[in-house]
Amino acid sequence: MKKWYGGVLSTSFLMLLVLGYYVITNPIKEGYVPIPSYFNATNPLEWINPGAPPALQNPVNNSKLISTGALVSDLFSQRNLSSEELNSLHTWNSLKHLISHAQGLPNAVEAIKEAGVAWSNLMASTEEEKLHMNGSSQRRGKDKQCPHFLSKINATELDDRGFKLRVPCGLTQGSSITIIGIPNGLLGNFRIDLTGEQIPGETEAPIILHYNVRLHGDKITDDPVIVQNTWTAMHDWGEEERCPSPNTEKNKKVDALEQCSEMIGKDNNRSIKANRRANESSRISMFQDGEQKKYFPFRQNDLFVATLRVGLEGIQMTVDGKHVTSFGFRETLEPWVVSEARISGDINLISVVASGLPTSEDLEHIIDLETLKATKLPPRKQLKLFIGVFSTANNFKRRMAVRRSWMQYAAVRSGQVAVRFFVGLHKNQMVNEELWNEARTYEDIQLMPFVDYYSLITWKTIAICIFGTEAVSAKFIMKTDDDAFVRVDEILASLDRINVNRGLLYGLINSDSHPHRNTESKWYISPEEWPEDTYPPWAHGPGYVVSSDIAKMVYKKHKRGDLKIFKLEDVAMGIWISDMKKSGLEVRYEKEERIFNEGCKDGYVIAHYQGPREMLCLWQKIQENKRANCCGD
């Protein structure tokens, strides 16, 4: 037996050596191809063949723009849904008037149109699943799960064809795509495009990131340059971001990393190539004659390892372990939109690996499932607090981390406090199917009748107010995010201490803030959107609480159509409360300094920007030490 086992190990090791040699000697050869508007639904890793017919036609007829009225009608039409399924739609019909008040928010009409297509596809899939079940309670599982990891490490050498890696469920913070290749050919120029799903009525898919490496320059410079940009059918190409930048003063930071590393420039030190191959790059002095050396991270006929990593504010590129560029997300072009990575040009592509992809947990392997499901709420019982959590469809891991951490507080498990995730639809059907199954399983998700763009989160605030006063009756309504750790016990203690039941806004109050007038800012507000120089007092978005009278008035104004829609949801709540104050409401602004808008500090009430691991770590520290200590070194 031992001899047989040893023989298998020896054979396996020999096969790995042969495979490794084959990959290096037979890289994937690439050529530029135009971006088609289709994908193969059966294989997420495949070559693009410009001459081949599409494997799956887009169900939307691009030559005929579907009317908004028809899509809205389809969104809110009667469906044959079980009571279990209807639990996820408590605020759905109350938001049917969104389309008539969509003018104040960017891309609002498009988001509802896209939601109409996504909802129709999801309902068709649900009906098909019910037919296949034939009375069985077992649902389809593994064949519909979003993959956590995708890779392509070798293939037959092909000429004049591009390569694409289909990313079925989008990207999320922490996702990465690593590319190993060698620039070759006449110029060595190549490009990486992260593309999204095609929008109904448009002929081409949007490009969330266009990463263009030009080793011999372009019309603007003779030196090597990296050009980053976005493209949509509606707005064409956006503003180029070049590295090295011709204007160093515009070298802003994304996720605290330079848009273009200061070390990037024309490579005047040829020894770097030899040293890199000898694995001695860490010993290279980056200074010469007292000045910082410049280098360009890509070179013709020189192997590179490049990783695109999704951060909070944008996408970073590292090459051979060094930071090179950052690219901030642009409006509506967010990481969850990404459906494919396309690589083309003069490059021998050796491997592509995508990791950290969003995926839900396999229900068959969750041993504590019952403790993670939402507590059944007794009818006609007033809650002390309702907490609405902003989440995006493919943030499966974040929601599970919340369920396993602060949603385990005794007040939540006993039903004194209720928590629900507010999630818009995704443009990808697989994500929506996963989300639908997740909602049916845990019964703590409220689906929104629009596609989940950042500019539309104010609609979620309205939905939270509706749920907290109509679906349930709560004394206080709270909004938070799925990357915020909430100390529910301290929130309740603070509300008891304040002892105010009407006109309350509790949170990290900002009483002296100004609109961002820089058009490149994520929070840019035009004078048409807000003409005044300052905002009324508002509470920062990671977590704030309002009394039920305020939430009820928000819903009432929404129904009447006289609620000012503002794309910054936390500021919007401040504006709404200010208008109520002008109408005679006595408002109490209660500032909580222990709410940390960026990160964690010991003694926190809310800690923001916490990943799934940090959330679980914070909960463990509270369980062990009974104190709010942060995680880290």
C-alpha positions as CSV (number, residue, x, y, z in Angstrom):
1,M,0.0,0.0,0.0
2,K,2.8,2.4,1.0
3,K,4.7,1.6,-2.2
4,W,1.6,2.2,-4.3
5,Y,1.0,5.5,-2.5
6,G,4.6,6.6,-3.0
7,G,4.4,5.7,-6.7
8,V,1.3,7.9,-7.2
9,L,3.0,10.8,-5.5
10,S,6.1,10.4,-7.7
11,T,4.0,10.2,-10.9
12,S,1.9,13.3,-9.9
13,F,5.1,15.3,-9.2
14,L,6.6,14.4,-12.6
15,M,3.3,15.4,-14.3
16,L,3.4,18.8,-12.6
17,L,7.0,19.4,-13.8
18,V,6.0,18.5,-17.4
19,L,2.9,20.7,-17.2
20,G,5.0,23.6,-15.9
21,Y,7.5,23.3,-18.7
22,Y,4.6,23.1,-21.2
23,V,3.0,26.3,-19.9
24,I,6.2,28.2,-20.2
25,T,7.0,27.0,-23.7
26,N,3.4,27.2,-25.0
27,P,2.0,30.5,-23.8
28,I,-1.3,31.8,-24.9
29,K,-0.8,34.0,-27.9
30,E,-3.1,37.0,-28.2
31,G,-4.2,39.5,-30.8
32,Y,-6.6,42.4,-30.6
33,V,-10.2,41.7,-31.2
34,P,-13.3,44.0,-31.0
35,I,-15.5,43.5,-28.0
36,P,-18.6,41.5,-28.9
37,S,-21.9,41.8,-27.0
38,Y,-22.3,38.1,-26.1
39,F,-20.8,35.4,-23.8
40,N,-20.8,31.7,-23.7
41,A,-23.1,30.7,-20.9
42,T,-21.6,27.2,-20.5
43,N,-17.9,27.9,-20.1
44,P,-16.6,30.9,-18.2
45,L,-13.1,30.5,-19.6
46,E,-12.8,30.6,-23.4
47,W,-11.2,32.1,-26.4
48,I,-13.0,34.9,-28.3
49,N,-13.5,33.9,-31.9
50,P,-14.5,36.9,-34.0
51,G,-16.0,34.7,-36.7
52,A,-18.0,32.4,-34.4
53,P,-21.7,33.0,-33.9
54,P,-22.8,34.0,-30.3
55,A,-23.5,31.0,-28.1
56,L,-26.3,32.9,-26.3
57,Q,-28.2,35.8,-27.7
58,N,-29.0,38.7,-25.4
59,P,-32.7,38.4,-24.6
60,V,-33.2,42.1,-25.1
61,N,-33.9,43.2,-28.6
62,N,-31.3,46.0,-29.0
63,S,-33.0,47.4,-32.1
64,K,-36.2,48.2,-30.2
65,L,-36.0,50.2,-27.0
66,I,-38.3,48.7,-24.4
67,S,-40.7,51.3,-22.9
68,T,-40.2,52.2,-19.3
69,G,-43.9,51.9,-18.6
70,A,-43.9,48.2,-19.8
71,L,-40.9,47.4,-17.6
72,V,-42.4,49.1,-14.6
73,S,-45.6,47.2,-15.1
74,D,-43.7,44.0,-15.3
75,L,-41.8,44.8,-12.1
76,F,-45.0,45.2,-10.1
77,S,-47.3,42.7,-11.8
78,Q,-48.9,40.0,-9.7
79,R,-46.7,36.9,-9.3
80,N,-47.4,33.4,-8.1
81,L,-45.1,33.6,-5.0
82,S,-45.2,31.7,-1.8
83,S,-45.4,33.5,1.6
84,E,-41.8,32.6,2.1
85,E,-40.8,34.4,-1.1
86,L,-43.1,37.4,-0.3
87,N,-41.1,38.0,2.9
88,S,-38.4,39.6,0.7
89,L,-40.8,42.0,-0.9
90,H,-42.4,43.9,1.9
91,T,-41.4,47.3,0.6
92,W,-41.4,46.4,-3.2
93,N,-44.9,47.7,-4.1
94,S,-44.5,50.8,-1.9
95,L,-41.6,51.8,-4.2
96,K,-43.6,51.7,-7.4
97,H,-43.7,55.5,-7.6
98,L,-39.9,55.7,-8.0
99,I,-40.1,56.0,-11.7
100,S,-42.2,59.2,-11.5
101,H,-39.6,60.8,-9.2
102,A,-36.5,59.6,-10.9
103,Q,-35.4,62.9,-12.4
104,G,-33.3,63.9,-9.4
105,L,-30.9,60.9,-9.5
106,P,-28.4,59.9,-12.2
107,N,-29.2,56.7,-14.2
108,A,-32.4,56.2,-12.3
109,V,-34.5,55.4,-15.3
110,E,-31.9,53.0,-16.7
111,A,-31.7,51.3,-13.4
112,I,-35.4,50.6,-13.4
113,K,-35.3,49.4,-17.0
114,E,-32.5,47.0,-16.2
115,A,-34.3,45.8,-13.1
116,G,-37.4,45.0,-15.3
117,V,-35.3,42.7,-17.5
118,A,-33.5,41.2,-14.4
119,W,-36.8,40.6,-12.6
120,S,-38.5,38.9,-15.6
121,N,-35.5,36.6,-16.0
122,L,-35.4,35.7,-12.3
123,M,-39.2,35.0,-12.2
124,A,-38.9,32.8,-15.3
125,S,-36.1,30.9,-13.7
126,T,-38.0,30.6,-10.4
127,E,-41.0,29.2,-12.2
128,E,-38.8,26.7,-14.1
129,E,-37.3,25.6,-10.8
130,K,-40.7,25.0,-9.3
131,L,-41.7,22.8,-12.2
132,H,-38.5,20.7,-11.9
133,M,-38.9,20.3,-8.2
134,N,-42.2,18.5,-8.5
135,G,-43.1,18.9,-4.9
136,S,-39.6,18.3,-3.6
137,S,-38.3,20.8,-1.1
138,Q,-34.8,20.4,-2.4
139,R,-33.6,23.3,-4.5
140,R,-31.0,23.5,-7.2
141,G,-27.6,24.3,-5.6
142,K,-24.1,23.8,-6.8
143,D,-24.8,24.3,-10.5
144,K,-26.0,27.8,-9.8
145,Q,-23.3,28.9,-7.3
146,C,-21.0,31.7,-8.1
147,P,-17.3,30.5,-8.3
148,H,-14.8,31.8,-5.8
149,F,-11.9,31.1,-8.0
150,L,-11.3,30.9,-11.8
151,S,-8.1,30.1,-13.6
152,K,-6.7,29.4,-17.1
153,I,-3.1,28.3,-17.0
154,N,-2.5,26.9,-20.5
155,A,-4.1,26.5,-23.9
156,T,-3.3,25.6,-27.5
157,E,-1.5,28.5,-29.2
158,L,-3.9,30.4,-31.4
159,D,-3.3,33.3,-33.9
160,D,-5.2,36.5,-34.1
161,R,-7.6,35.8,-31.3
162,G,-8.2,37.6,-28.1
163,F,-8.9,36.0,-24.7
164,K,-11.7,36.6,-22.2
165,L,-12.3,35.4,-18.7
166,R,-16.0,35.5,-17.9
167,V,-16.6,36.6,-14.3
168,P,-20.1,35.2,-13.7
169,C,-21.0,37.1,-10.5
170,G,-19.0,40.3,-10.8
171,L,-16.2,41.6,-8.5
172,T,-16.3,42.9,-5.0
173,Q,-13.8,44.5,-2.6
174,G,-10.8,42.2,-2.2
175,S,-11.3,40.4,-5.6
176,S,-8.3,40.2,-7.8
177,I,-7.3,39.2,-11.4
178,T,-3.7,38.1,-11.9
179,I,-2.2,38.0,-15.4
180,I,1.1,36.4,-16.3
181,G,2.4,37.2,-19.8
182,I,5.2,38.5,-22.0
183,P,4.7,41.6,-24.3
184,N,5.9,40.6,-27.8
185,G,5.2,41.3,-31.5
186,L,6.2,44.4,-33.4
187,L,5.3,46.9,-30.7
188,G,4.4,44.9,-27.6
189,N,1.3,47.0,-26.9
190,F,-1.6,45.2,-25.2
191,R,-4.7,46.1,-23.3
192,I,-6.8,44.7,-20.5
193,D,-10.5,45.5,-20.4
194,L,-12.9,44.8,-17.6
195,T,-16.3,44.9,-19.3
196,G,-19.9,44.8,-17.9
197,E,-23.2,43.4,-19.0
198,Q,-24.8,45.1,-21.9
199,I,-27.4,47.7,-21.0
200,P,-30.9,47.3,-22.6
201,G,-31.1,49.5,-25.7
202,E,-27.3,49.8,-26.2
203,T,-25.3,48.0,-28.8
204,E,-22.0,47.5,-26.8
205,A,-21.1,46.5,-23.3
206,P,-19.6,49.2,-21.0
207,I,-15.9,49.1,-20.1
208,I,-15.4,49.6,-16.4
209,L,-11.6,49.7,-16.7
210,H,-9.6,50.1,-19.9
211,Y,-6.0,49.4,-19.1
212,N,-3.8,50.2,-22.2
213,V,-0.1,49.5,-22.2
214,R,1.8,51.4,-24.9
215,L,5.5,50.5,-24.8
216,H,6.5,52.9,-27.6
217,G,4.3,55.8,-26.7
218,D,1.5,57.3,-28.7
219,K,0.4,60.6,-30.3
220,I,1.1,62.5,-27.1
221,T,4.5,61.0,-26.0
222,D,7.3,58.9,-27.5
223,D,7.9,57.3,-24.1
224,P,6.2,54.2,-22.8
225,V,2.8,55.0,-21.1
226,I,-0.1,53.4,-19.4
227,V,-3.6,54.8,-20.3
228,Q,-6.6,54.1,-18.1
229,N,-10.1,55.0,-19.0
230,T,-13.8,54.0,-19.2
231,W,-16.3,53.7,-22.0
232,T,-20.0,53.5,-22.3
233,A,-22.3,53.7,-25.4
234,M,-24.1,56.7,-23.9
235,H,-21.0,58.8,-22.9
236,D,-18.3,57.3,-25.2
237,W,-14.7,57.5,-23.7
238,G,-14.2,59.2,-20.4
239,E,-11.2,61.3,-19.4
240,E,-7.9,59.6,-19.8
241,E,-5.7,58.9,-16.9
242,R,-2.1,58.6,-18.0
243,C,0.9,57.1,-16.2
244,P,3.4,58.7,-16.1
245,S,1.1,61.7,-15.8
246,P,1.9,64.9,-17.8
247,N,0.6,66.9,-14.9
248,T,2.0,65.6,-11.6
249,E,-0.3,67.9,-9.6
250,K,-3.3,65.8,-10.8
251,N,-1.7,62.6,-9.4
252,K,-4.5,62.0,-6.9
253,K,-4.8,59.0,-4.6
254,V,-7.3,56.1,-4.6
255,D,-7.5,54.0,-1.5
256,A,-4.5,55.9,-0.2
257,L,-2.4,54.8,-3.2
258,E,-1.1,57.0,-6.0
259,Q,-3.0,57.1,-9.3
260,C,0.5,56.7,-10.8
261,S,3.5,55.6,-8.8
262,E,6.2,58.3,-8.7
263,M,8.7,55.7,-9.7
264,I,7.1,55.1,-13.1
265,G,8.8,56.7,-16.1
266,K,11.1,56.0,-18.9
267,D,13.3,53.0,-17.9
268,N,17.0,54.2,-18.1
269,N,18.4,51.3,-16.1
270,R,18.6,48.2,-18.3
271,S,20.0,46.1,-15.4
272,I,16.6,45.9,-13.9
273,K,15.6,43.2,-16.4
274,A,18.5,41.0,-15.6
275,N,18.1,41.5,-11.9
276,R,14.4,40.7,-12.0
277,R,15.0,37.4,-13.8
278,A,17.6,36.6,-11.1
279,N,15.0,37.4,-8.5
280,E,17.1,40.2,-7.1
281,S,14.7,43.1,-7.7
282,S,14.4,43.8,-4.0
283,R,18.2,44.6,-3.9
284,I,18.0,47.2,-6.7
285,S,18.8,50.6,-5.5
286,M,15.9,52.9,-6.5
287,F,18.2,56.0,-6.3
288,Q,21.0,57.1,-8.6
289,D,23.1,60.2,-8.0
290,G,20.8,61.2,-5.1
291,E,17.7,61.1,-7.4
292,Q,14.9,58.5,-7.5
293,K,15.3,56.1,-10.5
294,K,12.5,55.8,-13.0
295,Y,11.4,52.5,-14.5
296,F,8.5,51.2,-16.6
297,P,6.9,48.0,-15.3
298,F,6.3,46.3,-18.7
299,R,9.0,45.6,-21.2
300,Q,9.1,43.8,-24.6
301,N,10.0,40.1,-24.4
302,D,10.1,40.3,-20.6
303,L,7.8,38.2,-18.4
304,F,5.6,40.1,-15.9
305,V,3.1,39.2,-13.2
306,A,0.4,41.8,-12.9
307,T,-2.5,41.9,-10.5
308,L,-5.6,44.1,-10.7
309,R,-7.1,44.3,-7.2
310,V,-10.5,45.8,-6.2
311,G,-10.3,48.3,-3.4
312,L,-12.9,50.4,-1.6
313,E,-12.6,53.4,-3.9
314,G,-11.1,51.9,-7.1
315,I,-8.9,49.3,-8.8
316,Q,-5.1,49.1,-8.1
317,M,-2.5,47.5,-10.4
318,T,0.6,45.9,-9.0
319,V,3.3,44.5,-11.3
320,D,6.0,42.1,-10.0
321,G,4.9,43.1,-6.5
322,K,5.2,46.8,-6.9
323,H,2.3,49.3,-6.9
324,V,1.9,50.9,-10.4
325,T,-1.5,52.6,-10.8
326,S,-4.8,53.2,-9.2
327,F,-8.1,54.0,-10.9
328,G,-11.1,55.4,-9.1
329,F,-14.6,54.0,-9.8
330,R,-16.7,56.2,-12.0
331,E,-20.4,56.7,-11.7
332,T,-22.4,53.5,-12.5
333,L,-19.2,51.7,-13.5
334,E,-18.7,49.8,-10.2
335,P,-16.9,46.5,-9.6
336,W,-20.1,44.4,-9.3
337,V,-21.0,45.4,-12.9
338,V,-17.9,43.6,-14.2
339,S,-18.8,40.4,-16.2
340,E,-15.6,39.7,-18.2
341,A,-11.9,40.4,-18.3
342,R,-10.6,40.7,-21.9
343,I,-6.9,40.7,-22.8
344,S,-5.7,41.5,-26.3
345,G,-2.8,42.8,-28.3
346,D,0.9,41.9,-28.7
347,I,1.2,39.5,-25.7
348,N,2.0,35.9,-25.0
349,L,-0.5,35.2,-22.3
350,I,0.7,32.5,-20.0
351,S,-2.1,32.4,-17.3
352,V,-5.0,34.3,-15.9
353,V,-6.3,33.8,-12.4
354,A,-9.3,35.5,-10.7
355,S,-9.6,35.0,-7.0
356,G,-11.6,36.4,-4.1
357,L,-14.7,36.4,-6.2
358,P,-18.1,36.9,-4.5
359,T,-19.9,33.6,-3.8
360,S,-22.5,32.4,-1.4
361,E,-21.9,29.6,1.1
362,D,-23.1,26.1,0.3
363,L,-26.1,25.5,2.5
364,E,-25.3,21.8,2.8
365,H,-22.2,22.7,4.8
366,I,-23.6,25.3,7.2
367,I,-24.0,23.6,10.6
368,D,-25.4,26.6,12.4
369,L,-28.1,27.5,9.8
370,E,-31.0,27.9,12.3
371,T,-29.1,30.4,14.4
372,L,-28.4,32.5,11.3
373,K,-32.0,32.8,10.1
374,A,-34.0,35.9,11.0
375,T,-36.0,35.6,14.1
376,K,-39.8,35.4,13.5
377,L,-41.3,38.7,14.5
378,P,-44.5,38.4,16.7
379,P,-47.4,40.3,15.1
380,R,-48.6,43.6,16.5
381,K,-45.5,43.9,18.8
382,Q,-43.6,47.2,18.7
383,L,-39.9,46.8,18.2
384,K,-37.4,48.9,20.1
385,L,-35.2,49.3,17.0
386,F,-35.3,48.4,13.4
387,I,-31.9,48.3,11.6
388,G,-31.8,48.5,7.8
389,V,-28.4,47.4,6.2
390,F,-27.3,48.6,2.8
391,S,-25.9,45.8,0.8
392,T,-25.1,44.9,-2.8
393,A,-26.3,41.7,-4.5
394,N,-23.0,40.0,-4.7
395,N,-21.8,40.9,-1.2
396,F,-22.6,37.4,0.0
397,K,-19.6,37.2,2.4
398,R,-20.3,40.5,4.0
399,R,-23.9,39.5,4.8
400,M,-22.8,36.2,6.2
401,A,-20.2,38.0,8.4
402,V,-22.9,40.3,9.7
403,R,-25.2,37.3,10.5
404,R,-22.4,35.6,12.4
405,S,-21.3,38.7,14.3
406,W,-23.4,41.6,15.6
407,M,-26.7,40.0,14.4
408,Q,-26.1,37.5,17.2
409,Y,-26.7,40.0,19.9
410,A,-29.3,38.8,22.4
411,A,-31.6,41.8,21.5
412,V,-31.6,40.7,17.9
413,R,-32.1,37.0,18.5
414,S,-35.0,37.7,20.9
415,G,-36.9,39.9,18.5
416,Q,-36.5,43.1,20.4
417,V,-34.4,44.4,17.5
418,A,-35.0,43.4,13.8
419,V,-32.3,43.6,11.1
420,R,-32.9,43.4,7.3
421,F,-30.5,43.8,4.3
422,F,-31.7,46.1,1.6
423,V,-30.4,44.9,-1.8
424,G,-31.0,46.0,-5.3
425,L,-31.2,43.6,-8.3
426,H,-28.0,42.6,-10.2
427,K,-27.7,42.7,-14.0
428,N,-26.4,39.1,-13.9
429,Q,-29.0,36.3,-13.6
430,M,-26.8,33.9,-11.7
431,V,-26.2,36.5,-9.0
432,N,-30.0,37.2,-8.8
433,E,-30.7,33.5,-8.5
434,E,-28.1,33.2,-5.7
435,L,-29.6,36.2,-4.0
436,W,-33.1,34.9,-4.3
437,N,-32.1,31.6,-2.7
438,E,-30.3,33.4,0.1
439,A,-33.4,35.6,0.8
440,R,-35.6,32.5,1.0
441,T,-33.2,30.7,3.3
442,Y,-32.4,33.5,5.9
443,E,-35.5,35.6,5.5
444,D,-33.6,38.8,6.3
445,I,-33.3,40.4,2.8
446,Q,-35.5,43.0,1.3
447,L,-35.2,43.2,-2.5
448,M,-35.4,46.6,-4.3
449,P,-37.1,47.1,-7.7
450,F,-34.0,48.7,-9.3
451,V,-30.5,47.8,-10.2
452,D,-28.1,48.6,-7.4
453,Y,-26.1,51.7,-8.5
454,Y,-24.4,53.8,-5.9
455,S,-26.1,56.9,-7.0
456,L,-29.5,55.4,-6.1
457,I,-28.9,54.5,-2.5
458,T,-31.2,57.2,-1.3
459,W,-34.1,55.0,-2.5
460,K,-32.9,52.4,0.0
461,T,-33.2,55.0,2.8
462,I,-36.8,55.5,1.8
463,A,-37.4,51.7,1.8
464,I,-35.9,51.4,5.3
465,C,-38.2,54.1,6.6
466,I,-41.2,52.2,5.0
467,F,-40.2,48.9,6.5
468,G,-39.6,50.3,9.9
469,T,-43.0,51.9,10.1
470,E,-45.2,49.9,7.8
471,A,-43.9,46.3,7.6
472,V,-43.0,46.4,11.3
473,S,-43.7,49.0,14.0
474,A,-40.4,50.3,15.6
475,K,-39.8,53.2,18.0
476,F,-36.5,53.9,16.2
477,I,-35.2,53.2,12.7
478,M,-31.5,52.9,12.0
479,K,-29.5,52.8,8.7
480,T,-26.1,51.1,8.4
481,D,-23.8,49.4,5.9
482,D,-22.8,45.8,5.5
483,D,-19.1,46.7,6.2
484,A,-20.0,48.4,9.5
485,F,-19.8,46.6,12.9
486,V,-22.7,47.8,15.1
487,R,-22.7,47.4,18.9
488,V,-26.4,46.9,19.2
489,D,-26.3,46.9,23.0
490,E,-24.6,50.3,23.1
491,I,-27.1,51.8,20.5
492,L,-30.0,50.7,22.7
493,A,-28.3,52.0,25.9
494,S,-27.7,55.4,24.2
495,L,-31.3,55.6,23.1
496,D,-32.4,54.9,26.7
497,R,-30.0,57.5,28.0
498,I,-31.2,60.2,25.5
499,N,-34.8,59.4,26.3
500,V,-36.3,61.3,23.3
501,N,-39.0,59.6,21.3
502,R,-39.8,62.3,18.7
503,G,-37.7,64.4,16.3
504,L,-34.5,62.5,17.0
505,L,-31.4,62.2,14.8
506,Y,-28.7,60.2,16.6
507,G,-25.3,59.6,15.0
508,L,-22.0,61.3,14.0
509,I,-23.5,64.7,13.3
510,N,-21.8,67.0,10.8
511,S,-23.1,70.6,11.3
512,D,-20.6,72.4,9.0
513,S,-20.1,70.7,5.7
514,H,-20.1,72.0,2.1
515,P,-21.0,70.4,-1.2
516,H,-18.1,69.0,-3.2
517,R,-17.8,71.2,-6.3
518,N,-14.9,69.2,-7.9
519,T,-16.3,67.3,-10.8
520,E,-13.8,64.5,-10.3
521,S,-15.1,63.8,-6.8
522,K,-17.3,60.8,-6.1
523,W,-19.5,63.1,-4.0
524,Y,-19.6,65.9,-6.6
525,I,-22.8,68.0,-6.3
526,S,-23.6,70.6,-8.9
527,P,-25.1,74.0,-8.1
528,E,-28.3,72.8,-9.7
529,E,-28.6,69.9,-7.3
530,W,-27.8,72.0,-4.2
531,P,-27.3,75.7,-4.7
532,E,-26.5,76.6,-1.1
533,D,-22.9,76.8,0.2
534,T,-23.5,74.5,3.2
535,Y,-25.7,71.5,4.1
536,P,-28.1,71.4,7.0
537,P,-26.9,69.1,9.9
538,W,-26.7,65.5,8.9
539,A,-25.3,62.2,10.3
540,H,-22.6,60.2,8.6
541,G,-23.7,57.1,6.7
542,P,-22.0,54.2,8.5
543,G,-24.8,54.4,11.1
544,Y,-27.5,56.8,12.3
545,V,-30.9,56.5,14.0
546,V,-34.1,58.5,13.6
547,S,-37.3,58.3,15.6
548,S,-40.3,56.8,14.0
549,D,-42.1,60.1,13.5
550,I,-39.4,61.2,11.1
551,A,-39.4,57.9,9.2
552,K,-43.2,58.1,8.9
553,M,-43.0,61.6,7.5
554,V,-40.3,60.5,5.0
555,Y,-42.7,57.8,3.7
556,K,-45.7,60.2,3.6
557,K,-43.7,62.8,1.6
558,H,-42.5,60.0,-0.8
559,K,-46.0,58.9,-1.5
560,R,-47.1,62.5,-2.1
561,G,-44.2,63.1,-4.4
562,D,-42.8,66.1,-2.6
563,L,-39.7,64.5,-1.0
564,K,-36.5,66.1,-2.3
565,I,-34.4,63.2,-3.8
566,F,-30.7,63.8,-3.3
567,K,-28.1,61.3,-4.3
568,L,-26.1,61.4,-1.0
569,E,-28.4,59.5,1.2
570,D,-27.0,60.6,4.6
571,V,-27.1,64.2,3.6
572,A,-30.6,63.6,2.1
573,M,-31.9,62.5,5.5
574,G,-30.4,65.7,7.0
575,I,-32.2,67.8,4.3
576,W,-35.5,66.1,4.9
577,I,-35.2,66.6,8.7
578,S,-34.3,70.3,8.1
579,D,-37.5,70.7,6.0
580,M,-39.5,69.1,8.8
581,K,-38.0,71.4,11.3
582,K,-39.0,74.4,9.2
583,S,-42.5,73.0,9.3
584,G,-42.6,73.0,13.1
585,L,-41.0,69.7,14.2
586,E,-38.8,70.1,17.2
587,V,-35.6,68.3,16.3
588,R,-33.0,66.9,18.7
589,Y,-29.5,66.4,17.1
590,E,-27.6,63.9,19.3
591,K,-23.9,63.6,18.3
592,E,-22.2,60.2,19.0
593,E,-18.4,60.6,18.9
594,R,-17.9,56.8,19.2
595,I,-19.1,56.2,15.6
596,F,-16.0,56.0,13.5
597,N,-16.6,56.9,9.9
598,E,-13.2,55.4,8.7
599,G,-12.0,52.3,10.4
600,C,-12.0,51.3,14.1
601,K,-10.9,52.7,17.4
602,D,-11.2,51.0,20.8
603,G,-14.4,51.8,22.5
604,Y,-16.3,52.2,19.3
605,V,-20.1,52.0,18.9
606,I,-19.9,51.6,15.2
607,A,-16.7,50.7,13.3
608,H,-16.8,51.3,9.5
609,Y,-14.8,49.7,6.6
610,Q,-14.6,46.2,8.3
611,G,-14.2,43.2,6.0
612,P,-15.7,39.8,6.8
613,R,-12.7,38.7,8.8
614,E,-12.5,41.9,10.8
615,M,-16.3,41.6,11.6
616,L,-15.8,38.1,13.0
617,C,-12.7,39.1,14.9
618,L,-14.5,42.1,16.5
619,W,-17.4,39.8,17.6
620,Q,-15.0,37.3,19.1
621,K,-13.2,40.0,21.1
622,I,-16.5,41.2,22.5
623,Q,-17.5,37.7,23.4
624,E,-14.1,37.0,25.1
625,N,-13.3,40.3,26.7
626,K,-16.7,42.0,27.0
627,R,-15.0,45.1,25.6
628,A,-15.0,46.9,22.2
629,N,-11.4,46.4,21.2
630,C,-10.3,46.6,17.6
631,C,-8.5,43.9,15.7
632,G,-5.1,44.3,14.2
633,D,-1.4,44.4,15.3
